[in-house]
């Protein structure tokens, strides 16, 4: 698919990955619409820090509203659905909020995509759906394991999106980023946590468990994964991991940052 003449919509464009993807799509597409979560402060999240703000159309709304979703998908060719609640700890306290946004929000986007005749919907999953690795590197055939309310809602959202592909011929691809890092990432994540402590001059870095391993992907590379998925004509109906297939322990990544 040639994106040059396409109108694209990014939900969750005000977030970490979404804002970087928005910047990249401005260079690639005919028209870019960026959905920011509505709030009474008229705040657009990370979209406010991008250089190409004047080159996009910012929409303010909520994927939990089915009528709103139906409206914003009109005349849209490609949808990148990134909008989600992602903080794992909070999902234990507010499971219902995660169901409403991650599952019902995905339902609304899928329904609107079918009704609007969207040419491709790229639904964003997460490596959290795999839970604790049974083998590495993790591939798309790895069993799903709901180890938190957050991951449970993402597994459900993936399955719901897949059902729209099978039942209503929705041209769907499920993109599954692994541990993305880079500018604009939440300070709660492990790499920013280490960097902040180093910048504050702490001699002893405080972290949780050091033995778990992760597959870290720089945000620009994650974005390129999304772009390639959008361009490919051979991935409809597929689940695609965006990963390096290289594992590194929390201890080792912290050590590398300290050495720098």
C-alpha positions in Angstrom: 0.0 0.0 0.0 1.3 3.4 -1.0 0.5 5.8 1.9 1.3 9.0 -0.1 -2.3 9.7 -1.0 -3.9 8.1 2.1 -5.8 9.8 4.9 -4.7 8.2 8.2 -6.1 8.3 11.7 -4.0 7.6 14.8 -5.9 7.0 18.0 -3.8 7.5 21.1 -1.7 10.0 19.2 -1.1 12.0 22.3 0.9 9.2 23.9 4.5 8.0 23.8 4.5 5.8 20.7 1.5 7.6 19.2 3.2 11.0 19.1 6.3 9.6 17.4 4.2 7.7 14.9 2.3 10.9 14.1 5.5 12.7 13.4 6.7 9.9 11.1 3.3 9.7 9.2 3.4 13.4 8.3 6.4 12.6 6.1 4.6 9.6 4.6 0.9 10.3 4.1 -1.4 12.6 2.4 -3.4 13.7 5.5 -2.9 12.8 9.1 -5.6 13.0 11.8 -4.4 12.6 15.3 -6.9 11.7 18.1 -6.1 13.1 21.6 -8.1 12.1 24.7 -10.6 14.8 25.4 -10.0 16.8 28.6 -11.3 20.1 30.0 -7.8 21.7 29.9 -7.5 21.5 26.1 -4.2 19.6 26.7 -3.0 17.5 23.8 -0.4 15.4 25.7 2.9 14.7 23.8 1.4 16.1 20.6 2.1 19.6 22.0 5.9 18.8 21.8 6.0 17.7 18.2 7.4 20.0 15.4 4.7 19.2 12.8 1.7 20.2 14.8 0.6 22.6 12.1 0.7 19.8 9.5 -1.9 17.5 11.2 -5.5 17.7 12.2 -5.9 17.2 16.0 -9.2 15.6 17.0 -10.3 15.6 20.7 -12.6 12.8 21.8 -12.8 9.4 23.4 -12.8 5.9 21.8 -15.3 4.8 24.4 -18.0 6.8 22.5 -19.2 4.6 19.7 -21.0 7.5 17.9 -17.9 9.7 18.0 -15.8 6.8 16.6 -18.2 6.4 13.8 -17.8 10.0 12.9 -14.1 10.3 12.9 -13.5 7.3 10.7 -15.5 8.7 7.8 -13.2 9.1 4.8 -10.2 7.6 6.6 -8.2 5.1 4.6 -5.9 3.7 7.3 -6.3 3.6 11.1 -3.6 3.1 13.6 -5.4 2.2 16.8 -3.1 2.9 19.8 -5.5 4.4 22.3 -5.4 2.3 25.5 -4.9 2.4 29.3 -1.5 0.9 29.8 -0.3 1.3 33.4 -0.3 -2.3 34.7 -0.3 -1.4 38.5 -3.4 0.8 38.1 -5.3 -2.0 36.3 -5.4 -3.9 39.6 -7.3 -1.0 41.1 -9.6 0.0 38.3 -10.3 -3.0 36.1 -13.5 -1.6 34.8 -11.7 1.4 33.3 -9.4 -0.9 31.4 -12.4 -2.9 30.1 -14.1 0.3 28.9 -11.1 1.7 27.1 -9.2 -1.3 25.9 -12.0 -3.6 25.0 -15.0 -1.5 24.4 -12.9 1.2 22.8 -11.5 -1.4 20.4 -15.0 -2.6 19.7 -16.0 0.9 18.7 -13.1 1.4 16.4 -13.5 -2.0 14.7 -17.2 -1.4 14.2 -16.6 2.1 12.8 -13.8 0.7 10.5 -16.2 -1.9 9.0 -18.9 0.7 8.5 -16.6 3.3 6.9 -15.0 0.9 4.5 -11.5 1.5 6.0 -8.7 0.0 3.8 -6.6 -1.2 6.8 -6.9 -1.2 10.6 -3.6 -1.7 12.5 -4.6 -2.6 16.0 -1.9 -2.3 18.7 -1.4 -5.1 21.1 1.4 -5.5 23.6 4.1 -8.1 24.5 2.3 -8.3 27.9 -0.2 -10.7 26.4 2.5 -13.4 26.4 3.1 -13.1 30.1 6.2 -14.9 31.5 8.1 -16.3 28.6 7.8 -20.1 28.2 10.6 -19.9 25.6 12.8 -17.2 24.0 12.8 -15.5 21.7 9.0 -15.1 21.9 7.3 -15.5 18.6 3.7 -15.0 17.5 2.8 -18.6 18.4 3.7 -18.2 22.0 0.7 -18.9 24.3 -1.2 -15.9 25.7 -1.2 -15.6 29.5 -3.3 -13.0 31.3 -1.1 -12.2 34.2 -2.7 -8.8 35.0 -6.1 -7.2 34.4 -4.3 -5.0 31.9 -2.9 -7.9 29.9 -6.3 -9.6 30.1 -8.0 -6.6 28.5 -5.4 -6.5 25.7 -5.8 -10.3 25.0 -9.6 -9.7 24.8 -9.2 -6.7 22.5 -6.9 -8.6 20.2 -9.4 -11.5 20.0 -12.3 -9.0 19.4 -10.4 -7.3 16.6 -9.5 -10.7 15.1 -13.2 -11.7 15.2 -14.1 -8.6 13.2 -11.6 -9.7 10.5 -13.0 -13.2 10.4 -16.7 -12.2 10.7 -16.9 -9.0 8.8 -13.8 -9.1 6.5 -12.2 -6.2 8.4 -8.7 -5.6 6.8 -6.9 -6.0 10.1 -3.3 -6.4 11.2 -2.4 -6.8 14.9 0.9 -5.0 15.7 2.5 -6.2 18.9 5.3 -3.9 20.2 7.7 -5.2 22.8 9.4 -3.0 25.4 9.7 0.3 23.6 11.9 3.0 25.0 13.0 6.5 24.1 12.1 10.2 24.4 8.7 10.9 26.0 8.6 7.5 27.7 7.0 7.5 31.2 9.5 8.1 33.9 8.1 5.0 35.7 9.7 2.7 33.1 13.0 1.0 33.9 15.4 2.8 31.5 14.1 6.3 32.5 14.2 5.3 36.2 17.9 4.4 36.0 18.8 7.5 33.9 17.0 9.8 36.4 18.8 8.3 39.3 22.2 8.7 37.5 21.4 12.3 36.6 20.6 13.0 40.3 24.0 11.7 41.3 22.9 8.6 43.1 25.7 6.2 43.6 23.4 3.3 44.4 20.7 2.6 41.8 17.4 1.4 43.3 15.4 -1.0 41.2 13.1 -4.0 41.7 14.0 -7.5 40.5 17.1 -7.5 38.4 16.9 -11.0 36.9 13.9 -10.6 34.5 14.8 -10.2 30.9 13.2 -7.9 28.3 13.4 -7.2 24.6 14.0 -3.4 24.3 13.2 -1.6 21.1 14.0 2.0 20.4 10.8 4.0 19.7 11.9 5.1 16.2 12.4 1.4 15.3 8.9 0.6 16.7 7.5 3.3 14.6 9.2 1.9 11.5 7.6 -1.4 12.3 4.2 0.2 12.2 5.0 1.9 8.9 6.1 -1.3 7.2 3.0 -3.1 8.4 0.9 -0.3 7.0 2.7 -0.5 3.6 2.7 -4.3 3.2 -0.1 -5.9 1.2 0.6 -9.4 2.5 -0.1 -9.1 6.2 -3.9 -8.8 6.5 -5.1 -11.1 9.3 -1.7 -11.5 10.8 -0.3 -10.8 14.3 3.2 -9.3 14.0 5.7 -8.8 16.9 7.7 -5.6 16.7 10.8 -6.8 18.5 14.6 -7.4 18.2 14.4 -11.0 19.3 17.3 -10.3 21.7 16.8 -10.5 25.5 18.7 -8.6 28.1 18.3 -8.6 31.8 17.3 -5.6 33.9 20.6 -5.9 35.6 22.6 -5.8 32.4 20.7 -2.9 30.9 21.2 -0.9 34.2 24.9 -1.8 34.0 25.2 -0.5 30.5 23.6 2.8 31.4 25.9 3.2 34.4 28.9 2.5 32.1 27.8 5.3 29.8 
